[in-house]
Amino acid sequence: METEKDLVPYYPFLESIMISNKKDGGTIRLQTDSYINIEEREWITWRLEELKKYYRRCKRKHSPYSLEKAQKLISWCEP
């Protein structure tokens, strides 16, 4: 790597750890998946769990499952 521009493709894969010593010069540990993919997976998983909880609650209380209410549960803004 010659300049900081050479590192740009690796930015989403960087962890906040760097190992450095005088002998080897330094090592940066890269993740196998990008930060963007990890966050998106967590976001989708969280929303899916919320929908499952709502479905189970409706089933347990014998109330109808409302798509509009389910959408409001997982939306941060009004559609």
MIDOSE-1310 file (N, C-alpha, C; in nm, 2 decimals, decimal comma, always signed):
residues 79
mete	+0,08/-0,12/+0,00/+0,00/+0,00/+0,00/+0,09/+0,12/+0,00; +0,06/+0,21/-0,10/+0,14/+0,33/-0,11/+0,08/+0,45/-0,05; -0,05/+0,47/-0,07/-0,13/+0,58/-0,02/-0,25/+0,54/+0,05; -0,32/+0,63/+0,11/-0,44/+0,60/+0,18/-0,55/+0,56/+0,08
kdlv	-0,55/+0,61/-0,04/-0,64/+0,57/-0,14/-0,64/+0,42/-0,17; -0,53/+0,36/-0,15/-0,51/+0,22/-0,18/-0,59/+0,14/-0,07; -0,62/+0,20/+0,04/-0,69/+0,13/+0,15/-0,84/+0,14/+0,14; -0,89/+0,23/+0,06/-1,04/+0,26/+0,06/-1,12/+0,14/+0,04
pyyp	-1,09/+0,05/-0,05/-1,18/-0,07/-0,07/-1,19/-0,16/+0,05; -1,09/-0,14/+0,15/-1,09/-0,23/+0,27/-1,16/-0,16/+0,39; -1,20/-0,04/+0,38/-1,26/+0,03/+0,49/-1,38/-0,04/+0,55; -1,47/-0,09/+0,47/-1,59/-0,16/+0,54/-1,55/-0,29/+0,61
fles	-1,43/-0,34/+0,58/-1,39/-0,47/+0,64/-1,30/-0,45/+0,76; -1,26/-0,33/+0,80/-1,17/-0,31/+0,90/-1,23/-0,33/+1,04; -1,16/-0,39/+1,13/-1,20/-0,40/+1,27/-1,12/-0,30/+1,34; -1,16/-0,27/+1,46/-1,09/-0,17/+1,54/-0,97/-0,23/+1,61
imis	-0,89/-0,31/+1,54/-0,77/-0,37/+1,61/-0,65/-0,36/+1,51; -0,54/-0,32/+1,56/-0,42/-0,32/+1,49/-0,31/-0,37/+1,58; -0,23/-0,46/+1,52/-0,12/-0,51/+1,60/+0,01/-0,46/+1,54; +0,09/-0,40/+1,62/+0,21/-0,34/+1,57/+0,33/-0,37/+1,66
nkkd	+0,44/-0,39/+1,59/+0,57/-0,40/+1,66/+0,68/-0,36/+1,57; +0,80/-0,34/+1,62/+0,91/-0,28/+1,54/+0,96/-0,39/+1,44; +0,95/-0,51/+1,48/+1,00/-0,62/+1,39/+0,92/-0,64/+1,26; +0,79/-0,65/+1,28/+0,70/-0,68/+1,16/+0,65/-0,56/+1,10
ggti	+0,65/-0,45/+1,16/+0,59/-0,32/+1,11/+0,45/-0,30/+1,14; +0,36/-0,40/+1,14/+0,23/-0,38/+1,18/+0,13/-0,47/+1,11; +0,02/-0,50/+1,17/-0,08/-0,59/+1,10/-0,22/-0,53/+1,13; -0,30/-0,53/+1,03/-0,44/-0,48/+1,05/-0,52/-0,60/+1,02
rlqt	-0,61/-0,63/+1,11/-0,70/-0,75/+1,10/-0,83/-0,71/+1,02; -0,86/-0,79/+0,92/-0,98/-0,76/+0,84/-1,08/-0,86/+0,87; -1,21/-0,82/+0,87/-1,32/-0,90/+0,89/-1,35/-0,98/+0,76; -1,43/-1,09/+0,77/-1,46/-1,17/+0,66/-1,59/-1,11/+0,59
dsyi	-1,67/-1,03/+0,66/-1,79/-0,97/+0,61/-1,78/-0,82/+0,63; -1,83/-0,74/+0,55/-1,83/-0,59/+0,57/-1,92/-0,55/+0,68; -1,88/-0,43/+0,74/-1,96/-0,38/+0,85/-2,10/-0,35/+0,80; -2,12/-0,31/+0,68/-2,25/-0,28/+0,62/-2,34/-0,40/+0,62
niee	-2,28/-0,51/+0,58/-2,36/-0,64/+0,57/-2,39/-0,69/+0,71; -2,30/-0,67/+0,81/-2,32/-0,72/+0,94/-2,44/-0,63/+1,00; -2,43/-0,50/+0,99/-2,54/-0,42/+1,04/-2,67/-0,44/+0,98; -2,68/-0,47/+0,85/-2,80/-0,49/+0,78/-2,86/-0,63/+0,83
rewi	-2,78/-0,73/+0,85/-2,82/-0,86/+0,89/-2,88/-0,84/+1,03; -2,82/-0,77/+1,12/-2,87/-0,74/+1,26/-3,00/-0,67/+1,25; -3,01/-0,57/+1,17/-3,13/-0,49/+1,15/-3,25/-0,58/+1,11; -3,23/-0,66/+1,01/-3,33/-0,74/+0,95/-3,37/-0,85/+1,06
twrl	-3,28/-0,91/+1,13/-3,31/-1,01/+1,23/-3,39/-0,95/+1,34; -3,36/-0,82/+1,38/-3,43/-0,76/+1,49/-3,58/-0,74/+1,45; -3,60/-0,69/+1,32/-3,73/-0,66/+1,28/-3,81/-0,79/+1,26; -3,75/-0,90/+1,21/-3,81/-1,02/+1,20/-3,86/-1,08/+1,33
eelk	-3,77/-1,07/+1,43/-3,81/-1,11/+1,57/-3,93/-1,03/+1,62; -3,94/-0,90/+1,59/-4,05/-0,82/+1,64/-4,18/-0,87/+1,57; -4,17/-0,90/+1,44/-4,29/-0,95/+1,37/-4,33/-1,09/+1,43; -4,24/-1,17/+1,46/-4,27/-1,31/+1,52/-4,34/-1,29/+1,65
kyyr	-4,29/-1,20/+1,73/-4,35/-1,17/+1,86/-4,49/-1,12/+1,85; -4,52/-1,03/+1,75/-4,65/-0,98/+1,73/-4,74/-1,09/+1,68; -4,69/-1,18/+1,59/-4,77/-1,29/+1,54/-4,81/-1,39/+1,65; -4,71/-1,42/+1,74/-4,74/-1,51/+1,85/-4,84/-1,45/+1,95
rckr	-4,83/-1,32/+1,97/-4,92/-1,25/+2,06/-5,06/-1,25/+2,00; -5,08/-1,23/+1,88/-5,21/-1,24/+1,81/-5,27/-1,38/+1,82; -5,18/-1,48/+1,80/-5,23/-1,61/+1,80/-5,27/-1,65/+1,95; -5,19/-1,61/+2,04/-5,22/-1,64/+2,18/-5,35/-1,57/+2,23
khsp	-5,38/-1,45/+2,19/-5,49/-1,38/+2,23/-5,61/-1,40/+2,14; -5,59/-1,48/+2,03/-5,70/-1,51/+1,93/-5,75/-1,38/+1,87; -5,66/-1,29/+1,84/-5,70/-1,16/+1,77/-5,64/-1,17/+1,63; -5,71/-1,10/+1,54/-5,66/-1,10/+1,40/-5,52/-1,03/+1,38
ysle	-5,45/-1,09/+1,29/-5,31/-1,04/+1,25/-5,33/-0,92/+1,16; -5,29/-0,80/+1,19/-5,31/-0,69/+1,10/-5,17/-0,65/+1,04; -5,17/-0,65/+0,91/-5,05/-0,61/+0,84/-5,01/-0,46/+0,87; -5,11/-0,38/+0,88/-5,08/-0,24/+0,91/-5,02/-0,22/+1,04
kaqk	-5,07/-0,29/+1,14/-5,01/-0,28/+1,28/-4,87/-0,34/+1,28; -4,85/-0,45/+1,21/-4,72/-0,51/+1,20/-4,62/-0,42/+1,14; -4,66/-0,35/+1,03/-4,57/-0,25/+0,97/-4,54/-0,14/+1,06; -4,63/-0,09/+1,14/-4,61/+0,02/+1,23/-4,51/-0,03/+1,34
lisw	-4,51/-0,15/+1,38/-4,42/-0,20/+1,48/-4,28/-0,20/+1,44; -4,25/-0,22/+1,31/-4,11/-0,23/+1,26/-4,07/-0,10/+1,19; -4,16/-0,01/+1,16/-4,12/+0,11/+1,09/-4,08/+0,22/+1,19; -3,98/+0,29/+1,15/-3,94/+0,41/+1,23/-4,00/+0,54/+1,18
cep	-4,05/+0,53/+1,06/-4,12/+0,65/+1,01/-4,25/+0,60/+0,94; -4,35/+0,69/+0,93/-4,48/+0,66/+0,88/-4,46/+0,64/+0,72; -4,53/+0,53/+0,67/-4,52/+0,51/+0,53/-4,60/+0,61/+0,45
